[in-house]
């Protein structure tokens, strides 16, 4: 039986009332082109609802669904939106790693996913960041660096803030380069 909705809000309300297994089936149908969502469907809203539900209930099942939606939306997003979606995804992953520990059997709890994301999205060298961020405000005022450089450093610091709590728990002991970035974070704008 096919359901009909008068608005994307009605459709969203229906989707968020689905049980996790039903929502997973719905996502599978969307991802495999067996079904579709309305053109103006609020994927970010759905991801955030699922992430909040996962955090409130401490449910890995809801967290997996949130991750799937973030990843699905990120595939078709522009660079800035994609960066934001992936940061949100990594916040969920880090939260659950802190709660449940590491697990290679559960991709959501695999530290390598978080570390790979961090390193792949840090598109400058640690040495360059150290040099540029040293007295960055003076350099900016003298015109030695641009606001774009400051923004790039700020994006790195935002990503560091996502992963640094894993370091205090010892989860990053095998990743010295990530730990060096964390040590640099107080120097970044």
N, C-alpha and C positions, 0 to 999 in steps of 0.2 A: 504494500500500500504506500503510495507516494503522498507525502504531506505537503500542504501548500501554506505559505506564510504571506501575510500582507506587507511585511516590512523586514528589513534586515535585523531590526531589534527583536522582533518576534522569533526570527530564525535563531539569533544568538541566545535568546532566553531558552529556546528548546535545546540547543546544543549544550549549554552549561548545566542543564538538568539531567543529562545523560549520565548513566553509571560509567565508571572508568572503562569497563570492557566494551560498552556500547560506543563510547567516545573514541576508543582505540579503533573499533571497526569503522566508524564514520571517517576517522582520519585516514585509515588504510584506503577506503574507497576514494577519497579526495586525492590522495597521493598517487594512486594507481589509475587515475582518470576514469573510474567507474561511476563517479558522482561529482558534483560540484557544489560550491558554496556561492551565494549571491556575489555579484561583481564587487559590491562595496562592503563585503563582509569584513568585520573588524578583527583581523587576525592578531594584531598586537593586543587588543583588549582581551581576546580569548587566552592568549599566552599568559598575560598578567593575572587573569582570574585563576587559571590553573596553577600558576606558580604560587599565588597567595594561598590557594586551597592546599597545595602541597606543604607549604611552610606551616600553616595553621594545624594541619592534621599529622604532620611528620610522616607523610606518605610518599614512599618512593614511586608508587604507581602513578599518583598525580604528578609528581616531579618528572617522570618519564614523558608523560603527555605534554607537559609544559615545554620540555626540551624539544620534542618533535615539532611543536608549533613554532617555537622560536627559529629552529633550523629551517623549516619549510618557508617561513616568511623571509628569512635572511637570504635564501637562494635568489629571490627576485627583487631584492631591495637595492637601492643605490648604496654607494660606499659608506656614507655617513650613517644611514639608517641601519645598514648591515652591521657596522661597528657597534652601534647602540644595542641592537638585538643580540649580538653575540656576547656583549658585556652582561646583559641581563641573563642570558643562558648560563654564563660562567658563574654569576652570583648564585644561581640556583645550585649548580654543581658543587661549588665550594661550600655552601651551606650544608648540603647533605653529606659531603665528605667529612666535614667537621662533626656532624651528628653521628654518622655510622662508620666512619673510618674508610680506609682504602679497600678497593676490591677490583681485581682485574676481570672477574667474572661478570660484574655489572658495570657496563660502560659509563654510567652516570657517576660512578664512584672511582673511576680510573684517573689517577693524578696525571698520567701522560697526556690526556685530552686537554687538561687545563694548562699544563706546561707548554704543550705544542701551540695552543692558541696564543699564549702570551708571547712566546718567542717568534712565531710567524707574524704577529701583528706589531712587533717592535722593529720598525724599519730603519733603525739607525744603530750604530755601534755604541756599546757602553762607553767607550773612550770618548767618542764624539759628544755624547750626552753629558759626560762629566765635564768636559772642557766648556761646552756651551752653557751649562747650567751654573757653573761657578760664577758668582756675582752677576747673575742673569739680569737683574733689574738695572744695574749700572750699565751693562752692555746694551740693553734695550734703550735706555735714555741717551746713550751716546750714538745710537744708530748702528751698533756693531752686530746686532741680531734683529730679526724682524718679528712682528707679532705672529706670523705664521710659524716661526720656529718655536715661540713660546707656546702656541696652541698644540704643536706636535709634542712638545715635552709634557704638556698638561695631559694629553691623551695617554701618554705612557704612564704618568703618575696615576691616572684613573685606573688603568689596568693593574698597576702594582697594588693599589688599594684593594682590588678584588682578591689577589692571590696572597697577600702578605700574612693574613691570619693563618694560612696553612703552614707558614714557616715557624710561627711560634709553637705549633703543635709537632714540629719535627718532620712534617710530611715533605718538606723541600730539601732535606739534608743531602739528597743525591743529585741536587740540581744547583751547583755552585753559581752558574751564571744568573739564574733567577734570583738567587740570594744576593748577588752583587747589585742587581737592579733594585732590590728592596732596600739595601743599605744606602743607595743613592737617593731614594725617594724624598727624604727630608730636604735635599738640596734642589729638587725640581720645583718649578713654579706651581 
